[in-house]
Amino acid sequence: MRKLFLIAACLLFASGMKAQTTYLEYCNAGDECFSNEDYKGAIENYIKALELDTEKTDYTTAMQLGSCYEQIEEWQKAGDAFKDSYLRGNYDAGIINNMRRCYETAGCTDCIKNAYNEIATAYPEQEYAMAKRLYNIYIKEEDNANSLRCLETMLKDPELTEENRLKYLKNAASFALKMDSTDIAESYFEKVLEIVPNDADIHKALGLGLYNQINNIDKNAQAAYSAKQKAGDASRHDYSQMLTATKRATLKYGPKAVEHLKIANQTMKDPEITKIIAKLQNNIAAYSNR
């Protein structure tokens, strides 16, 4: 019985050695094809070798595979191979740049975004770097929501400089304003003011952001009422709702807007800001007495 067990163990070991040899043979065959500029032959062998790399640690072969796909101008597959090389342990930032360049040549921006997210998931320590790369893409796409999401991640970086923290907070507030998320913008601007309390530009941005929020609420309320009027469905209650929406917005955001604009105007002395302050104060007084 023991003899049979030893024979079985030897056969299993021999089988493992054969698989290992086959893996090396595929790698070597791929390298030989690559040297002879037989890139399709190299691709075939490298793919087979990587299929046998069950530990997924052979990043060199994956990188070679990417280079082969580059040679035959299969750019998306080249990008996939370079991404695979990184995920297998090739921590050279250059490989990420190669991946990005190939995906860009292939015209696949989604491939780049998906790859950055995969890398961030696989290697949490790369989360901030990948968020920064994604941020640059979303900026170009004018995707405010995802730009803001990336900034939120970038702001968590413990090694972030004070200069970049200030810049990211300002940018985050700016994107929030573009999304009409005044409360979120205000929270970021307040963090900026904790760093630079007397920044006139920030106080102006905060004040105008709140002022615009009032105007947007008023405009939307009027549009909703006008639509009901055109449909013949407008009632006194609808009219009252329109006025109430504007009143609540003015009393909620107006005082803060005036406060920030006054601080800004101590430095700027801007006539337009002076007019806005006066308008807000009149509206606040009018609604407060109703």
Buried (B, 14 or more C-beta within 10 A) or exposed (E): EEEEEEEEEEEEEEEEEEEEEEBEBBBEBBBEBBEEEBBEBBBBBBBBBBEBBEEEEBBBBBBBBBBBBBBEEBBBBBBBBBBBBBBBBBEEEEBBEBBBBBBBBBEBEEBBBEBBBBBBEEBEEBBBBBBBBBBEBBBEEEBBEBBBBBBEBBBEBEEBEEEBBBBBBBBBBBBBBBBBBBEBBBBBBEBBBEEEEEBBEBBBBBBBBBBBBBBEBBEBBBEBBEEBEEEEEBEEEBEEBBBEBBBBBBBBBBBBBBBBBBBBBEEBEBEEBBEBBEEBBEBBEEBEEE
